[in-house]
Amino acid sequence: MGAYLSSPICDKDTITSSNDRLAYAASSMQGWRMSQEDAHNAILDFDDKTSFFAVYDGHGGAEIALYCARHLPDFLKQLDSYQEGRLKDALIEGFLKFDSLLLDPNVKEILQTLADLKDKNDNDEQIDDASDGVIVSTNVSEELNVEEAQLLKKEAELPIEELLKRYGDDGKTFQSPMISKNKAHNLLKVDDKTTKNVE
């Protein structure tokens, strides 16, 4: 049947959570597609007053949806418009700038790696820790190891001053949304130079 299955996969992965402001439930189903192409965020406490929910349609490629789920929330938070409380402007600006970011050669390399892994593994998706707010494919650890290795390789070639500037003692740690909170792995943020190229 081409790009579709002869019968749908109707298994659903569901997450639910709540805080003092709201409660939510989200479900994902592969359906007729050859593999799960979509990803989404469900982040109750995006900041003090805001929750963040997003669905990323993977018809442009499952790797794009996964990359967006991993990186768009933090990308939005870095925008001046978001920090100034202009949420509508932040969404417009954020989507346009993030769209440009997807064309950056460094990001394209990561997307290609994710696409290769997806093609190789085409498994059902799984729900990682619900409080992390991201639904991803089952081969998360391999995807993260490849992405982390790419970043480490790039950083190995950087001058030490650049590394200290990027990851110096600024009190920030970047926890991957792909890792459950009960695991103590800290992973590196998307290359700061990549983010700055689109500003």
C-alpha positions as CSV (number, residue, x, y, z in Angstrom):
1,M,0.0,0.0,0.0
2,G,2.9,2.3,-0.6
3,A,3.7,4.7,2.3
4,Y,0.8,3.3,4.3
5,L,0.2,0.1,6.2
6,S,-2.5,-2.3,5.0
7,S,-4.2,-1.9,8.4
8,P,-3.7,0.7,11.1
9,I,-1.7,0.3,14.2
10,C,-4.1,1.4,16.9
11,D,-2.0,1.1,20.0
12,K,-2.1,4.4,21.9
13,D,0.5,5.9,24.2
14,T,-1.0,8.3,26.7
15,I,0.4,10.6,29.2
16,T,-1.5,12.6,31.9
17,S,-0.4,15.2,34.4
18,S,-1.6,18.2,36.3
19,N,-0.4,21.1,38.4
20,D,-2.3,23.7,40.5
21,R,-3.4,25.5,37.3
22,L,-4.5,22.7,34.9
23,A,-4.7,19.1,34.0
24,Y,-4.0,17.5,30.7
25,A,-4.0,14.2,28.8
26,A,-2.3,13.5,25.5
27,S,-2.4,10.4,23.3
28,S,-0.4,9.4,20.3
29,M,-1.2,6.7,17.7
30,Q,0.7,5.6,14.7
31,G,-2.4,4.8,12.6
32,W,-1.9,3.9,8.9
33,R,1.6,5.4,8.6
34,M,4.7,3.1,8.2
35,S,6.2,4.6,11.4
36,Q,5.3,7.2,14.0
37,E,6.3,10.5,12.5
38,D,5.0,13.0,15.1
39,A,6.2,14.2,18.4
40,H,4.8,16.6,20.9
41,N,5.6,18.6,24.0
42,A,3.4,18.7,27.1
43,I,5.3,20.9,29.6
44,L,3.1,22.0,32.6
45,D,5.6,24.3,34.2
46,F,7.2,26.0,31.3
47,D,7.8,29.0,33.5
48,D,6.1,30.4,36.6
49,K,2.8,31.3,34.7
50,T,3.0,29.4,31.5
51,S,2.5,25.9,30.3
52,F,3.7,24.8,26.8
53,F,1.9,22.3,24.6
54,A,2.9,21.6,21.0
55,V,2.3,18.9,18.3
56,Y,4.9,18.5,15.7
57,D,3.6,16.9,12.5
58,G,6.3,14.7,11.1
59,H,5.2,14.7,7.5
60,G,8.3,16.7,6.8
61,G,10.2,13.9,8.4
62,A,10.1,12.3,11.8
63,E,13.5,13.8,12.5
64,I,12.2,17.3,12.2
65,A,9.4,16.6,14.6
66,L,11.8,15.1,17.1
67,Y,14.3,17.9,16.8
68,C,11.5,20.5,17.3
69,A,10.2,18.7,20.4
70,R,13.8,18.6,21.9
71,H,14.8,22.2,21.1
72,L,11.9,24.6,20.3
73,P,10.8,25.1,23.9
74,D,14.2,26.3,25.1
75,F,14.7,28.3,21.9
76,L,11.5,30.2,22.6
77,K,12.5,30.9,26.1
78,Q,15.7,32.6,24.9
79,L,13.8,35.2,22.8
80,D,13.6,38.7,24.2
81,S,9.9,38.8,23.2
82,Y,9.2,35.8,25.4
83,Q,11.2,37.1,28.3
84,E,9.3,40.4,28.0
85,G,6.0,38.6,28.2
86,R,4.9,39.2,24.6
87,L,3.9,35.6,24.0
88,K,2.1,36.1,20.6
89,D,5.2,37.9,19.3
90,A,7.5,35.3,20.7
91,L,5.6,32.5,19.0
92,I,5.7,34.3,15.6
93,E,9.3,35.3,16.0
94,G,10.3,31.9,17.4
95,F,8.6,29.8,14.6
96,L,10.2,32.0,11.9
97,K,13.7,31.9,13.4
98,F,13.5,28.2,14.3
99,D,12.4,27.4,10.8
100,S,15.6,29.2,9.6
101,L,17.7,27.3,12.1
102,L,16.6,24.0,10.5
103,L,18.5,25.1,7.4
104,D,21.8,25.5,9.3
105,P,24.4,23.0,8.2
106,N,25.1,21.9,11.8
107,V,21.4,21.3,12.4
108,K,21.0,19.5,9.1
109,E,23.8,17.1,10.1
110,I,21.9,16.3,13.4
111,L,18.6,15.9,11.4
112,Q,20.3,13.5,9.0
113,T,21.6,11.4,11.9
114,L,18.1,11.3,13.4
115,A,16.6,10.3,10.0
116,D,19.1,7.5,9.6
117,L,18.4,6.2,13.1
118,K,14.6,6.4,12.4
119,D,14.9,4.5,9.1
120,K,17.1,1.9,10.8
121,N,14.9,1.4,13.8
122,D,11.2,2.2,12.8
123,N,9.9,1.1,16.2
124,D,6.8,2.0,18.1
125,E,7.2,5.2,20.1
126,Q,7.5,5.3,23.9
127,I,6.7,7.8,26.5
128,D,9.7,9.0,28.5
129,D,9.1,10.7,31.8
130,A,5.8,12.5,31.4
131,S,7.0,15.5,33.3
132,D,9.7,16.0,30.7
133,G,6.9,16.6,28.2
134,V,8.3,14.9,25.1
135,I,7.1,11.7,23.4
136,V,10.0,10.2,21.4
137,S,10.9,7.0,19.6
138,T,12.0,3.9,21.5
139,N,15.7,4.2,20.5
140,V,16.2,7.4,22.5
141,S,19.5,6.3,24.1
142,E,21.1,5.6,20.7
143,E,19.8,8.8,19.2
144,L,21.1,10.8,22.2
145,N,24.5,9.1,22.1
146,V,24.9,9.9,18.4
147,E,23.8,13.5,18.9
148,E,26.0,13.9,22.0
149,A,29.0,12.4,20.2
150,Q,28.5,14.9,17.3
151,L,28.4,17.8,19.7
152,L,31.4,16.5,21.7
153,K,33.4,16.1,18.4
154,K,32.7,19.7,17.4
155,E,33.5,20.9,20.9
156,A,36.8,19.1,20.9
157,E,38.0,21.3,18.1
158,L,36.9,24.6,19.8
159,P,39.4,26.8,21.7
160,I,39.1,26.4,25.5
161,E,38.0,30.0,25.9
162,E,35.0,29.3,23.7
163,L,34.1,26.2,25.7
164,L,34.4,28.2,29.0
165,K,32.2,31.0,27.5
166,R,29.6,28.4,26.5
167,Y,29.6,26.2,29.5
168,G,31.4,28.2,32.1
169,D,30.2,28.7,35.7
170,D,26.9,30.5,34.8
171,G,24.9,28.3,37.1
172,K,23.0,26.7,34.2
173,T,22.7,23.0,33.5
174,F,21.0,21.7,30.4
175,Q,19.0,18.5,31.1
176,S,17.9,16.7,28.0
177,P,14.1,16.3,27.7
178,M,14.8,12.8,26.4
179,I,16.2,11.5,29.7
180,S,14.0,10.6,32.7
181,K,14.5,12.7,35.8
182,N,15.7,9.6,37.7
183,K,18.8,9.5,35.5
184,A,21.6,11.9,36.3
185,H,22.9,12.5,32.8
186,N,23.5,16.1,31.8
187,L,23.8,16.6,28.1
188,L,25.0,19.6,26.2
189,K,22.7,22.2,24.7
190,V,22.4,22.8,21.0
191,D,25.4,24.6,19.6
192,D,25.1,28.3,20.7
193,K,26.8,29.4,17.4
194,T,24.0,27.7,15.5
195,T,21.3,29.6,17.5
196,K,23.1,32.9,17.1
197,N,23.3,32.5,13.3
198,V,19.6,33.1,12.9
199,E,19.2,36.1,15.2
